[in-house]
Amino acid sequence: MSRTRPEPLPLTLDRIDTPVGQVLLITDAAGAVRALDFHDYEARMMRLLARHCGPFELLPGEAPARVKDAVRAYFDGDRTALGDVMTQTGGTDFQRAVWAALRVIPAGQTRTYAQIAEAAGSPRAVRAAGMANGQNPIALIVPCHRVIGADGTLTGYAGGVERKRWLLAHEAAQSGKKP
């Protein structure tokens, strides 16, 4: 019995310049964001994309205007601009629960890994919540940068701790709060 390989999923790669480096924005034919990461983490993003989408074909092009406009608006100071952006990911049920918990953290606020684990329905799974946070393929829209250590420190961020610091300060500045 021969197995046929699934057809690669056609995806579009767009690049957007931001104050903290170029972001890579990957969307599908329906306009859903499949991946978003900073250019210097492209290899990581591609690994996550393959894990969550299976075989894919990446074509350079334009993301839907509403998605690009939302990313630009976020960097221009609209803290809520990314809230309604449609996303599509794979992941386990627990990972998706963690990512859903991340999406409801208000811009300008932070949560600990323990709080995320609890919000995802598994209060004892703090390390697993941290791992799921690190497997998030859609930075900014699924705001993994808003998660901090229990002692308030800026723990690891796939985009780099300095970028995390900038993003939190950017969001806090728009809310009038200190990060």
PyMOL commands that place a pseudoatom at each C-alpha (Angstrom):
pseudoatom trace, name=CA, resn=MET, resi=1, chain=A, elem=C, hetatm=0, pos=[0.000, 0.000, 0.000]
pseudoatom trace, name=CA, resn=SER, resi=2, chain=A, elem=C, hetatm=0, pos=[1.533, 3.282, -1.013]
pseudoatom trace, name=CA, resn=ARG, resi=3, chain=A, elem=C, hetatm=0, pos=[1.094, 6.415, 1.009]
pseudoatom trace, name=CA, resn=THR, resi=4, chain=A, elem=C, hetatm=0, pos=[0.748, 9.713, -0.707]
pseudoatom trace, name=CA, resn=ARG, resi=5, chain=A, elem=C, hetatm=0, pos=[2.320, 12.691, 0.909]
pseudoatom trace, name=CA, resn=PRO, resi=6, chain=A, elem=C, hetatm=0, pos=[-0.054, 15.472, 1.773]
pseudoatom trace, name=CA, resn=GLU, resi=7, chain=A, elem=C, hetatm=0, pos=[0.103, 18.471, -0.482]
pseudoatom trace, name=CA, resn=PRO, resi=8, chain=A, elem=C, hetatm=0, pos=[2.160, 21.262, 1.083]
pseudoatom trace, name=CA, resn=LEU, resi=9, chain=A, elem=C, hetatm=0, pos=[0.038, 23.984, 2.603]
pseudoatom trace, name=CA, resn=PRO, resi=10, chain=A, elem=C, hetatm=0, pos=[0.575, 27.197, 0.604]
pseudoatom trace, name=CA, resn=LEU, resi=11, chain=A, elem=C, hetatm=0, pos=[1.525, 30.050, 2.916]
pseudoatom trace, name=CA, resn=THR, resi=12, chain=A, elem=C, hetatm=0, pos=[2.511, 33.658, 2.270]
pseudoatom trace, name=CA, resn=LEU, resi=13, chain=A, elem=C, hetatm=0, pos=[5.522, 35.312, 3.879]
pseudoatom trace, name=CA, resn=ASP, resi=14, chain=A, elem=C, hetatm=0, pos=[5.449, 39.065, 4.338]
pseudoatom trace, name=CA, resn=ARG, resi=15, chain=A, elem=C, hetatm=0, pos=[8.031, 41.234, 6.103]
pseudoatom trace, name=CA, resn=ILE, resi=16, chain=A, elem=C, hetatm=0, pos=[7.225, 44.301, 8.156]
pseudoatom trace, name=CA, resn=ASP, resi=17, chain=A, elem=C, hetatm=0, pos=[9.768, 46.720, 9.581]
pseudoatom trace, name=CA, resn=THR, resi=18, chain=A, elem=C, hetatm=0, pos=[9.203, 47.631, 13.240]
pseudoatom trace, name=CA, resn=PRO, resi=19, chain=A, elem=C, hetatm=0, pos=[11.105, 49.684, 15.823]
pseudoatom trace, name=CA, resn=VAL, resi=20, chain=A, elem=C, hetatm=0, pos=[12.594, 46.462, 17.255]
pseudoatom trace, name=CA, resn=GLY, resi=21, chain=A, elem=C, hetatm=0, pos=[13.477, 44.729, 14.008]
pseudoatom trace, name=CA, resn=GLN, resi=22, chain=A, elem=C, hetatm=0, pos=[11.755, 43.236, 11.044]
pseudoatom trace, name=CA, resn=VAL, resi=23, chain=A, elem=C, hetatm=0, pos=[8.929, 40.806, 11.722]
pseudoatom trace, name=CA, resn=LEU, resi=24, chain=A, elem=C, hetatm=0, pos=[8.120, 37.848, 9.520]
pseudoatom trace, name=CA, resn=LEU, resi=25, chain=A, elem=C, hetatm=0, pos=[4.392, 37.436, 9.077]
pseudoatom trace, name=CA, resn=ILE, resi=26, chain=A, elem=C, hetatm=0, pos=[3.074, 34.173, 7.641]
pseudoatom trace, name=CA, resn=THR, resi=27, chain=A, elem=C, hetatm=0, pos=[-0.566, 33.877, 6.601]
pseudoatom trace, name=CA, resn=ASP, resi=28, chain=A, elem=C, hetatm=0, pos=[-2.684, 31.219, 4.927]
pseudoatom trace, name=CA, resn=ALA, resi=29, chain=A, elem=C, hetatm=0, pos=[-5.160, 31.559, 2.049]
pseudoatom trace, name=CA, resn=ALA, resi=30, chain=A, elem=C, hetatm=0, pos=[-7.978, 32.433, 4.487]
pseudoatom trace, name=CA, resn=GLY, resi=31, chain=A, elem=C, hetatm=0, pos=[-5.909, 35.310, 5.902]
pseudoatom trace, name=CA, resn=ALA, resi=32, chain=A, elem=C, hetatm=0, pos=[-5.228, 33.638, 9.248]
pseudoatom trace, name=CA, resn=VAL, resi=33, chain=A, elem=C, hetatm=0, pos=[-1.822, 34.231, 10.792]
pseudoatom trace, name=CA, resn=ARG, resi=34, chain=A, elem=C, hetatm=0, pos=[0.080, 30.945, 11.033]
pseudoatom trace, name=CA, resn=ALA, resi=35, chain=A, elem=C, hetatm=0, pos=[3.339, 32.398, 12.359]
pseudoatom trace, name=CA, resn=LEU, resi=36, chain=A, elem=C, hetatm=0, pos=[4.837, 35.714, 13.374]
pseudoatom trace, name=CA, resn=ASP, resi=37, chain=A, elem=C, hetatm=0, pos=[8.351, 36.180, 14.677]
pseudoatom trace, name=CA, resn=PHE, resi=38, chain=A, elem=C, hetatm=0, pos=[11.341, 38.454, 14.429]
pseudoatom trace, name=CA, resn=HIS, resi=39, chain=A, elem=C, hetatm=0, pos=[13.685, 38.052, 11.470]
pseudoatom trace, name=CA, resn=ASP, resi=40, chain=A, elem=C, hetatm=0, pos=[16.628, 36.963, 13.610]
pseudoatom trace, name=CA, resn=TYR, resi=41, chain=A, elem=C, hetatm=0, pos=[14.565, 33.998, 14.855]
pseudoatom trace, name=CA, resn=GLU, resi=42, chain=A, elem=C, hetatm=0, pos=[13.469, 32.788, 11.419]
pseudoatom trace, name=CA, resn=ALA, resi=43, chain=A, elem=C, hetatm=0, pos=[14.918, 29.283, 11.833]
pseudoatom trace, name=CA, resn=ARG, resi=44, chain=A, elem=C, hetatm=0, pos=[12.988, 28.790, 15.085]
pseudoatom trace, name=CA, resn=MET, resi=45, chain=A, elem=C, hetatm=0, pos=[9.806, 30.064, 13.454]
pseudoatom trace, name=CA, resn=MET, resi=46, chain=A, elem=C, hetatm=0, pos=[10.193, 27.639, 10.545]
pseudoatom trace, name=CA, resn=ARG, resi=47, chain=A, elem=C, hetatm=0, pos=[10.625, 24.693, 12.945]
pseudoatom trace, name=CA, resn=LEU, resi=48, chain=A, elem=C, hetatm=0, pos=[7.493, 25.677, 14.855]
pseudoatom trace, name=CA, resn=LEU, resi=49, chain=A, elem=C, hetatm=0, pos=[5.572, 26.221, 11.634]
pseudoatom trace, name=CA, resn=ALA, resi=50, chain=A, elem=C, hetatm=0, pos=[6.503, 22.746, 10.369]
pseudoatom trace, name=CA, resn=ARG, resi=51, chain=A, elem=C, hetatm=0, pos=[5.483, 21.237, 13.701]
pseudoatom trace, name=CA, resn=HIS, resi=52, chain=A, elem=C, hetatm=0, pos=[2.118, 23.009, 13.709]
pseudoatom trace, name=CA, resn=CYS, resi=53, chain=A, elem=C, hetatm=0, pos=[1.240, 22.952, 9.994]
pseudoatom trace, name=CA, resn=GLY, resi=54, chain=A, elem=C, hetatm=0, pos=[2.982, 19.914, 8.566]
pseudoatom trace, name=CA, resn=PRO, resi=55, chain=A, elem=C, hetatm=0, pos=[4.362, 20.271, 5.041]
pseudoatom trace, name=CA, resn=PHE, resi=56, chain=A, elem=C, hetatm=0, pos=[4.095, 23.821, 3.757]
pseudoatom trace, name=CA, resn=GLU, resi=57, chain=A, elem=C, hetatm=0, pos=[5.199, 25.886, 0.788]
pseudoatom trace, name=CA, resn=LEU, resi=58, chain=A, elem=C, hetatm=0, pos=[6.279, 29.402, 1.670]
pseudoatom trace, name=CA, resn=LEU, resi=59, chain=A, elem=C, hetatm=0, pos=[5.799, 32.035, -1.003]
pseudoatom trace, name=CA, resn=PRO, resi=60, chain=A, elem=C, hetatm=0, pos=[6.852, 35.668, -0.694]
pseudoatom trace, name=CA, resn=GLY, resi=61, chain=A, elem=C, hetatm=0, pos=[3.909, 38.033, -0.916]
pseudoatom trace, name=CA, resn=GLU, resi=62, chain=A, elem=C, hetatm=0, pos=[1.612, 40.409, 0.893]
pseudoatom trace, name=CA, resn=ALA, resi=63, chain=A, elem=C, hetatm=0, pos=[-0.316, 39.519, 4.013]
pseudoatom trace, name=CA, resn=PRO, resi=64, chain=A, elem=C, hetatm=0, pos=[-3.919, 40.749, 4.046]
pseudoatom trace, name=CA, resn=ALA, resi=65, chain=A, elem=C, hetatm=0, pos=[-4.027, 44.514, 4.565]
pseudoatom trace, name=CA, resn=ARG, resi=66, chain=A, elem=C, hetatm=0, pos=[-6.091, 44.202, 7.763]
pseudoatom trace, name=CA, resn=VAL, resi=67, chain=A, elem=C, hetatm=0, pos=[-3.396, 41.990, 9.314]
pseudoatom trace, name=CA, resn=LYS, resi=68, chain=A, elem=C, hetatm=0, pos=[-0.510, 44.228, 8.249]
pseudoatom trace, name=CA, resn=ASP, resi=69, chain=A, elem=C, hetatm=0, pos=[-2.423, 47.293, 9.392]
pseudoatom trace, name=CA, resn=ALA, resi=70, chain=A, elem=C, hetatm=0, pos=[-3.004, 45.681, 12.803]
pseudoatom trace, name=CA, resn=VAL, resi=71, chain=A, elem=C, hetatm=0, pos=[0.715, 44.902, 13.246]
pseudoatom trace, name=CA, resn=ARG, resi=72, chain=A, elem=C, hetatm=0, pos=[1.674, 48.443, 12.235]
pseudoatom trace, name=CA, resn=ALA, resi=73, chain=A, elem=C, hetatm=0, pos=[-1.019, 49.952, 14.478]
pseudoatom trace, name=CA, resn=TYR, resi=74, chain=A, elem=C, hetatm=0, pos=[0.304, 47.951, 17.448]
pseudoatom trace, name=CA, resn=PHE, resi=75, chain=A, elem=C, hetatm=0, pos=[3.785, 49.390, 16.954]
pseudoatom trace, name=CA, resn=ASP, resi=76, chain=A, elem=C, hetatm=0, pos=[2.277, 52.853, 16.439]
pseudoatom trace, name=CA, resn=GLY, resi=77, chain=A, elem=C, hetatm=0, pos=[0.737, 52.625, 19.907]
pseudoatom trace, name=CA, resn=ASP, resi=78, chain=A, elem=C, hetatm=0, pos=[-2.672, 50.963, 19.507]
pseudoatom trace, name=CA, resn=ARG, resi=79, chain=A, elem=C, hetatm=0, pos=[-2.382, 48.342, 22.260]
pseudoatom trace, name=CA, resn=THR, resi=80, chain=A, elem=C, hetatm=0, pos=[-5.602, 46.615, 21.181]
pseudoatom trace, name=CA, resn=ALA, resi=81, chain=A, elem=C, hetatm=0, pos=[-4.849, 46.397, 17.454]
pseudoatom trace, name=CA, resn=LEU, resi=82, chain=A, elem=C, hetatm=0, pos=[-3.853, 42.715, 17.517]
pseudoatom trace, name=CA, resn=GLY, resi=83, chain=A, elem=C, hetatm=0, pos=[-6.819, 41.510, 19.595]
pseudoatom trace, name=CA, resn=ASP, resi=84, chain=A, elem=C, hetatm=0, pos=[-9.070, 40.569, 16.685]
pseudoatom trace, name=CA, resn=VAL, resi=85, chain=A, elem=C, hetatm=0, pos=[-6.438, 39.177, 14.324]
pseudoatom trace, name=CA, resn=MET, resi=86, chain=A, elem=C, hetatm=0, pos=[-7.423, 35.686, 13.210]
pseudoatom trace, name=CA, resn=THR, resi=87, chain=A, elem=C, hetatm=0, pos=[-4.844, 32.975, 13.934]
pseudoatom trace, name=CA, resn=GLN, resi=88, chain=A, elem=C, hetatm=0, pos=[-4.556, 29.278, 13.122]
pseudoatom trace, name=CA, resn=THR, resi=89, chain=A, elem=C, hetatm=0, pos=[-2.186, 26.935, 14.948]
pseudoatom trace, name=CA, resn=GLY, resi=90, chain=A, elem=C, hetatm=0, pos=[-1.726, 23.284, 15.672]
pseudoatom trace, name=CA, resn=GLY, resi=91, chain=A, elem=C, hetatm=0, pos=[-0.509, 22.244, 19.089]
pseudoatom trace, name=CA, resn=THR, resi=92, chain=A, elem=C, hetatm=0, pos=[-1.846, 20.050, 21.830]
pseudoatom trace, name=CA, resn=ASP, resi=93, chain=A, elem=C, hetatm=0, pos=[-5.030, 20.850, 23.719]
pseudoatom trace, name=CA, resn=PHE, resi=94, chain=A, elem=C, hetatm=0, pos=[-2.916, 22.131, 26.620]
pseudoatom trace, name=CA, resn=GLN, resi=95, chain=A, elem=C, hetatm=0, pos=[-0.757, 24.323, 24.350]
pseudoatom trace, name=CA, resn=ARG, resi=96, chain=A, elem=C, hetatm=0, pos=[-3.866, 25.831, 22.775]
pseudoatom trace, name=CA, resn=ALA, resi=97, chain=A, elem=C, hetatm=0, pos=[-5.299, 26.472, 26.261]
pseudoatom trace, name=CA, resn=VAL, resi=98, chain=A, elem=C, hetatm=0, pos=[-2.085, 28.264, 27.253]
pseudoatom trace, name=CA, resn=TRP, resi=99, chain=A, elem=C, hetatm=0, pos=[-2.113, 30.320, 24.056]
pseudoatom trace, name=CA, resn=ALA, resi=100, chain=A, elem=C, hetatm=0, pos=[-5.766, 31.244, 24.653]
pseudoatom trace, name=CA, resn=ALA, resi=101, chain=A, elem=C, hetatm=0, pos=[-4.838, 32.334, 28.195]
pseudoatom trace, name=CA, resn=LEU, resi=102, chain=A, elem=C, hetatm=0, pos=[-2.061, 34.497, 26.767]
pseudoatom trace, name=CA, resn=ARG, resi=103, chain=A, elem=C, hetatm=0, pos=[-4.442, 36.241, 24.386]
pseudoatom trace, name=CA, resn=VAL, resi=104, chain=A, elem=C, hetatm=0, pos=[-6.600, 37.523, 27.238]
pseudoatom trace, name=CA, resn=ILE, resi=105, chain=A, elem=C, hetatm=0, pos=[-3.741, 39.196, 29.133]
pseudoatom trace, name=CA, resn=PRO, resi=106, chain=A, elem=C, hetatm=0, pos=[-4.461, 42.898, 28.654]
pseudoatom trace, name=CA, resn=ALA, resi=107, chain=A, elem=C, hetatm=0, pos=[-1.725, 44.905, 26.965]
pseudoatom trace, name=CA, resn=GLY, resi=108, chain=A, elem=C, hetatm=0, pos=[0.325, 46.709, 29.584]
pseudoatom trace, name=CA, resn=GLN, resi=109, chain=A, elem=C, hetatm=0, pos=[-0.110, 43.877, 32.092]
pseudoatom trace, name=CA, resn=THR, resi=110, chain=A, elem=C, hetatm=0, pos=[1.875, 40.731, 32.849]
pseudoatom trace, name=CA, resn=ARG, resi=111, chain=A, elem=C, hetatm=0, pos=[1.161, 37.298, 34.302]
pseudoatom trace, name=CA, resn=THR, resi=112, chain=A, elem=C, hetatm=0, pos=[3.377, 34.656, 35.860]
pseudoatom trace, name=CA, resn=TYR, resi=113, chain=A, elem=C, hetatm=0, pos=[3.773, 31.153, 34.507]
pseudoatom trace, name=CA, resn=ALA, resi=114, chain=A, elem=C, hetatm=0, pos=[1.759, 29.892, 37.498]
pseudoatom trace, name=CA, resn=GLN, resi=115, chain=A, elem=C, hetatm=0, pos=[-1.094, 32.231, 36.620]
pseudoatom trace, name=CA, resn=ILE, resi=116, chain=A, elem=C, hetatm=0, pos=[-1.019, 31.036, 33.013]
pseudoatom trace, name=CA, resn=ALA, resi=117, chain=A, elem=C, hetatm=0, pos=[-1.028, 27.377, 34.104]
pseudoatom trace, name=CA, resn=GLU, resi=118, chain=A, elem=C, hetatm=0, pos=[-4.066, 28.088, 36.285]
pseudoatom trace, name=CA, resn=ALA, resi=119, chain=A, elem=C, hetatm=0, pos=[-5.849, 29.982, 33.512]
pseudoatom trace, name=CA, resn=ALA, resi=120, chain=A, elem=C, hetatm=0, pos=[-5.187, 27.024, 31.189]
pseudoatom trace, name=CA, resn=GLY, resi=121, chain=A, elem=C, hetatm=0, pos=[-6.920, 24.718, 33.660]
pseudoatom trace, name=CA, resn=SER, resi=122, chain=A, elem=C, hetatm=0, pos=[-3.823, 22.977, 35.050]
pseudoatom trace, name=CA, resn=PRO, resi=123, chain=A, elem=C, hetatm=0, pos=[-2.557, 24.937, 38.060]
pseudoatom trace, name=CA, resn=ARG, resi=124, chain=A, elem=C, hetatm=0, pos=[0.212, 22.431, 38.819]
pseudoatom trace, name=CA, resn=ALA, resi=125, chain=A, elem=C, hetatm=0, pos=[1.561, 22.444, 35.257]
pseudoatom trace, name=CA, resn=VAL, resi=126, chain=A, elem=C, hetatm=0, pos=[3.717, 25.560, 35.658]
pseudoatom trace, name=CA, resn=ARG, resi=127, chain=A, elem=C, hetatm=0, pos=[6.711, 24.123, 33.780]
pseudoatom trace, name=CA, resn=ALA, resi=128, chain=A, elem=C, hetatm=0, pos=[4.463, 22.776, 31.035]
pseudoatom trace, name=CA, resn=ALA, resi=129, chain=A, elem=C, hetatm=0, pos=[2.884, 26.223, 30.720]
pseudoatom trace, name=CA, resn=GLY, resi=130, chain=A, elem=C, hetatm=0, pos=[6.375, 27.671, 30.311]
pseudoatom trace, name=CA, resn=MET, resi=131, chain=A, elem=C, hetatm=0, pos=[7.165, 25.100, 27.631]
pseudoatom trace, name=CA, resn=ALA, resi=132, chain=A, elem=C, hetatm=0, pos=[3.892, 25.821, 25.806]
pseudoatom trace, name=CA, resn=ASN, resi=133, chain=A, elem=C, hetatm=0, pos=[4.650, 29.533, 26.032]
pseudoatom trace, name=CA, resn=GLY, resi=134, chain=A, elem=C, hetatm=0, pos=[7.999, 28.867, 24.347]
pseudoatom trace, name=CA, resn=GLN, resi=135, chain=A, elem=C, hetatm=0, pos=[6.324, 26.858, 21.568]
pseudoatom trace, name=CA, resn=ASN, resi=136, chain=A, elem=C, hetatm=0, pos=[4.008, 29.710, 20.612]
pseudoatom trace, name=CA, resn=PRO, resi=137, chain=A, elem=C, hetatm=0, pos=[4.395, 30.258, 16.854]
pseudoatom trace, name=CA, resn=ILE, resi=138, chain=A, elem=C, hetatm=0, pos=[2.592, 33.604, 16.796]
pseudoatom trace, name=CA, resn=ALA, resi=139, chain=A, elem=C, hetatm=0, pos=[4.540, 36.192, 18.770]
pseudoatom trace, name=CA, resn=LEU, resi=140, chain=A, elem=C, hetatm=0, pos=[2.882, 39.500, 19.653]
pseudoatom trace, name=CA, resn=ILE, resi=141, chain=A, elem=C, hetatm=0, pos=[-0.626, 38.382, 18.634]
pseudoatom trace, name=CA, resn=VAL, resi=142, chain=A, elem=C, hetatm=0, pos=[-0.376, 35.558, 21.160]
pseudoatom trace, name=CA, resn=PRO, resi=143, chain=A, elem=C, hetatm=0, pos=[1.549, 37.770, 23.607]
pseudoatom trace, name=CA, resn=CYS, resi=144, chain=A, elem=C, hetatm=0, pos=[4.020, 35.401, 25.229]
pseudoatom trace, name=CA, resn=HIS, resi=145, chain=A, elem=C, hetatm=0, pos=[6.162, 38.462, 26.070]
pseudoatom trace, name=CA, resn=ARG, resi=146, chain=A, elem=C, hetatm=0, pos=[3.628, 39.334, 28.813]
pseudoatom trace, name=CA, resn=VAL, resi=147, chain=A, elem=C, hetatm=0, pos=[4.673, 36.335, 30.931]
pseudoatom trace, name=CA, resn=ILE, resi=148, chain=A, elem=C, hetatm=0, pos=[7.244, 36.948, 33.656]
pseudoatom trace, name=CA, resn=GLY, resi=149, chain=A, elem=C, hetatm=0, pos=[8.891, 34.953, 36.410]
pseudoatom trace, name=CA, resn=ALA, resi=150, chain=A, elem=C, hetatm=0, pos=[7.212, 34.494, 39.805]
pseudoatom trace, name=CA, resn=ASP, resi=151, chain=A, elem=C, hetatm=0, pos=[9.631, 37.035, 41.274]
pseudoatom trace, name=CA, resn=GLY, resi=152, chain=A, elem=C, hetatm=0, pos=[8.786, 39.620, 38.611]
pseudoatom trace, name=CA, resn=THR, resi=153, chain=A, elem=C, hetatm=0, pos=[11.926, 39.100, 36.520]
pseudoatom trace, name=CA, resn=LEU, resi=154, chain=A, elem=C, hetatm=0, pos=[11.890, 39.156, 32.755]
pseudoatom trace, name=CA, resn=THR, resi=155, chain=A, elem=C, hetatm=0, pos=[12.551, 35.519, 32.062]
pseudoatom trace, name=CA, resn=GLY, resi=156, chain=A, elem=C, hetatm=0, pos=[13.469, 34.160, 28.654]
pseudoatom trace, name=CA, resn=TYR, resi=157, chain=A, elem=C, hetatm=0, pos=[11.692, 35.301, 25.541]
pseudoatom trace, name=CA, resn=ALA, resi=158, chain=A, elem=C, hetatm=0, pos=[12.185, 33.732, 22.128]
pseudoatom trace, name=CA, resn=GLY, resi=159, chain=A, elem=C, hetatm=0, pos=[12.656, 37.214, 20.637]
pseudoatom trace, name=CA, resn=GLY, resi=160, chain=A, elem=C, hetatm=0, pos=[15.297, 38.101, 23.230]
pseudoatom trace, name=CA, resn=VAL, resi=161, chain=A, elem=C, hetatm=0, pos=[14.968, 39.650, 26.685]
pseudoatom trace, name=CA, resn=GLU, resi=162, chain=A, elem=C, hetatm=0, pos=[15.829, 43.165, 25.442]
pseudoatom trace, name=CA, resn=ARG, resi=163, chain=A, elem=C, hetatm=0, pos=[13.018, 42.969, 22.901]
pseudoatom trace, name=CA, resn=LYS, resi=164, chain=A, elem=C, hetatm=0, pos=[10.679, 41.708, 25.641]
pseudoatom trace, name=CA, resn=ARG, resi=165, chain=A, elem=C, hetatm=0, pos=[11.678, 44.680, 27.804]
pseudoatom trace, name=CA, resn=TRP, resi=166, chain=A, elem=C, hetatm=0, pos=[10.962, 47.049, 24.884]
pseudoatom trace, name=CA, resn=LEU, resi=167, chain=A, elem=C, hetatm=0, pos=[7.552, 45.470, 24.137]
pseudoatom trace, name=CA, resn=LEU, resi=168, chain=A, elem=C, hetatm=0, pos=[6.454, 45.664, 27.773]
pseudoatom trace, name=CA, resn=ALA, resi=169, chain=A, elem=C, hetatm=0, pos=[7.637, 49.282, 28.045]
pseudoatom trace, name=CA, resn=HIS, resi=170, chain=A, elem=C, hetatm=0, pos=[5.875, 50.114, 24.762]
pseudoatom trace, name=CA, resn=GLU, resi=171, chain=A, elem=C, hetatm=0, pos=[2.605, 48.687, 26.047]
pseudoatom trace, name=CA, resn=ALA, resi=172, chain=A, elem=C, hetatm=0, pos=[2.992, 50.296, 29.477]
pseudoatom trace, name=CA, resn=ALA, resi=173, chain=A, elem=C, hetatm=0, pos=[3.689, 53.694, 27.888]
pseudoatom trace, name=CA, resn=GLN, resi=174, chain=A, elem=C, hetatm=0, pos=[0.406, 53.486, 26.006]
pseudoatom trace, name=CA, resn=SER, resi=175, chain=A, elem=C, hetatm=0, pos=[-1.451, 52.703, 29.246]
pseudoatom trace, name=CA, resn=GLY, resi=176, chain=A, elem=C, hetatm=0, pos=[0.347, 55.330, 31.294]
pseudoatom trace, name=CA, resn=LYS, resi=177, chain=A, elem=C, hetatm=0, pos=[1.782, 52.664, 33.632]
pseudoatom trace, name=CA, resn=LYS, resi=178, chain=A, elem=C, hetatm=0, pos=[5.365, 51.752, 34.362]
pseudoatom trace, name=CA, resn=PRO, resi=179, chain=A, elem=C, hetatm=0, pos=[6.381, 48.274, 33.166]
for i in range(1, 179): cmd.bond("trace and resi %d" % i, "trace and resi %d" % (i + 1))
show_as sticks, trace
zoom trace
